[in-house]
């Protein structure tokens, strides 16, 4: 696949994921939404793996990596799906954009050779200032919005911890294998969690049948594109594009997610949210690109 098309695909999928999560969580509860996505996703990823002739590995380090990855998916996704019922999808994307910062902080403690440079500390400070503005805005929206913000931050931290521990294992497995193995761990946990909620199967069937088409299709979209194609496209881009260009994806998706939520889901964008978004994106820019030469196609490149 041409690199520009793959790059655009990653931006599009990451931008639409928060809104799709919000829609899918409304079908029959957030646990059903995430569980059905993962169940469908694990089937699709093994089909995709077979088509790509990818060989799964099950040695000790690989299984440890799958375990850490799966636990991160389970805890992180449960929290973010619940949060999507409480706050606008654009907020989810903005707050989840802080994941690289949380990852770097944890990596400085758990991984050898990982240090926090002055550029990264500056970026963290700016990003957390934006977080404070969004958190302050959530207080005006009520307790549910505040809990939603906290849930997304918890999700981001769990994903960060999972990523750092997967890297610490050094299993050397392919991206497809990592996705498939992690979903093998996470999916049974989601199913068990849903069963522990003592669901009314008849009511669930009626809710799914009566749900608007865009809500039900959001589950399929997330399973196919969010869990399979999105991950594969990301690794394809990461393999062929320099890191600075890949880092720019995390700067674009919060903006596009906010706009999509506003125009497609009638989500309100206040001044505080705009100011918080600017600070978070600026912080991410300093954090990811500070001290590095920027791509030549960027018109203004400070030394």
HUQUILIN-V546975 format. One record per residue. N is the residue number from 1. PHI is phi in degrees with one decimal (999 if undefined). Layout:
BEGIN
n={N	N}
phi={PHI	PHI}
END
This chain:
BEGIN
n={1	2	3	4	5	6	7	8	9	10	11	12	13	14	15	16	17	18	19	20	21	22	23	24	25	26	27	28	29	30	31	32	33	34	35	36	37	38	39	40	41	42	43	44	45	46	47	48	49	50	51	52	53	54	55	56	57	58	59	60	61	62	63	64	65	66	67	68	69	70	71	72	73	74	75	76	77	78	79	80	81	82	83	84	85	86	87	88	89	90	91	92	93	94	95	96	97	98	99	100	101	102	103	104	105	106	107	108	109	110	111	112	113	114	115	116	117	118	119	120	121	122	123	124	125	126	127	128	129	130	131	132	133	134	135	136	137	138	139	140	141	142	143	144	145	146	147	148	149	150	151	152	153	154	155	156	157	158	159	160	161	162	163	164	165	166	167	168	169	170	171	172	173	174	175	176	177	178	179	180	181	182	183	184	185	186	187	188	189	190	191	192	193	194	195	196	197	198	199	200	201	202	203	204	205	206	207	208	209	210	211	212	213	214	215	216	217	218	219	220	221	222	223	224	225	226	227	228	229	230	231	232	233	234	235	236	237	238	239	240	241	242	243	244	245	246	247	248	249	250	251	252	253	254	255	256	257	258	259	260	261	262	263	264	265	266	267	268	269	270	271	272	273	274	275	276	277	278	279	280	281	282	283	284	285	286	287	288	289	290	291	292	293	294	295	296	297	298	299	300	301	302	303}
phi={999	-57.9	-60.1	-58.5	-67.0	-64.4	-61.8	-62.6	-62.5	-64.0	-60.1	-64.1	-66.2	-65.2	-72.3	-89.7	-59.0	-59.3	-67.2	-64.2	-62.3	-60.3	-68.5	-68.3	-69.6	-90.5	-68.5	-146.8	100.3	-69.5	-67.7	-64.0	-60.3	-74.8	-65.5	-67.0	-62.1	-69.6	-64.0	-67.3	-64.2	-67.5	-67.1	-66.6	-68.6	-73.9	-64.4	-63.0	-61.5	-66.9	-64.6	-85.8	54.5	-85.5	-96.0	-71.0	-118.1	-132.0	-73.0	-57.4	-64.7	-63.7	-64.7	-64.1	-62.8	-61.1	-62.9	-64.0	-64.8	-65.8	-65.7	-65.2	-63.6	-61.7	-66.5	-65.7	-71.2	-58.1	-66.8	-73.4	-67.2	-65.0	-62.6	-63.7	-82.9	-110.4	-131.7	-61.1	-62.6	-63.1	-63.0	-57.9	-64.1	-61.1	-68.4	-69.6	-64.5	-78.8	-53.7	-58.0	-69.3	-61.5	-62.1	-65.6	-62.1	-67.9	-63.7	-65.6	-93.8	-107.0	-118.3	-72.1	82.4	-93.7	-127.0	-96.4	-79.0	-65.1	-64.5	-68.2	-64.2	-63.0	-62.3	-61.5	-62.4	-65.2	-62.3	-69.8	-64.6	-64.7	-61.0	-62.1	-64.5	-68.7	-63.7	-63.7	-64.1	-65.4	-63.5	-74.4	-84.9	110.9	-61.7	-62.0	-66.3	-62.7	-64.1	-63.2	-61.1	-62.5	-66.0	-66.0	-63.0	-62.4	-60.4	-61.1	-66.3	-67.4	-63.6	-64.2	-60.9	-61.0	-63.0	-65.6	-71.3	-63.3	-66.5	-64.1	-68.0	57.4	-78.6	56.4	-114.8	-69.2	-61.3	-65.0	-63.6	-63.5	-64.4	-62.6	-64.5	-65.4	-67.6	-63.9	-79.8	-74.3	-59.8	-60.0	-67.1	-65.4	-63.2	-62.3	-61.7	-63.5	-66.4	-68.5	-78.3	52.1	-69.9	-88.0	-61.9	-65.7	-65.6	-63.2	-61.3	-66.1	-64.8	-65.8	-66.6	-89.6	-66.6	-57.4	-57.8	-66.9	-70.9	-69.1	-65.8	-62.3	-64.6	-64.4	-60.1	-66.6	-65.9	-78.8	-91.3	-67.2	-95.9	-114.9	-67.1	-59.9	-64.7	-65.7	-63.8	-61.1	-68.1	-64.9	-65.4	-60.5	-75.0	-112.1	-121.5	-63.5	-60.0	-64.8	-69.6	-64.7	-62.5	-65.3	-60.4	-68.4	-88.3	-86.8	-64.3	-61.2	-66.3	-66.0	-65.4	-60.5	-67.1	-63.2	-62.5	-69.9	-85.4	-99.3	-126.8	53.8	-84.0	-80.1	-112.8	-94.0	-61.4	-61.6	-67.3	-62.4	-63.4	-63.1	-63.3	-60.7	-67.0	-64.2	-66.7	-63.2	-62.4	-64.1	-62.9	-65.5	-64.2	-82.5	-112.8	-59.9	81.1	-112.3	-68.3	-82.4	-56.7	-64.7	-78.1	-80.2	-63.4	-117.8	-125.5	-63.4	-76.5}
END
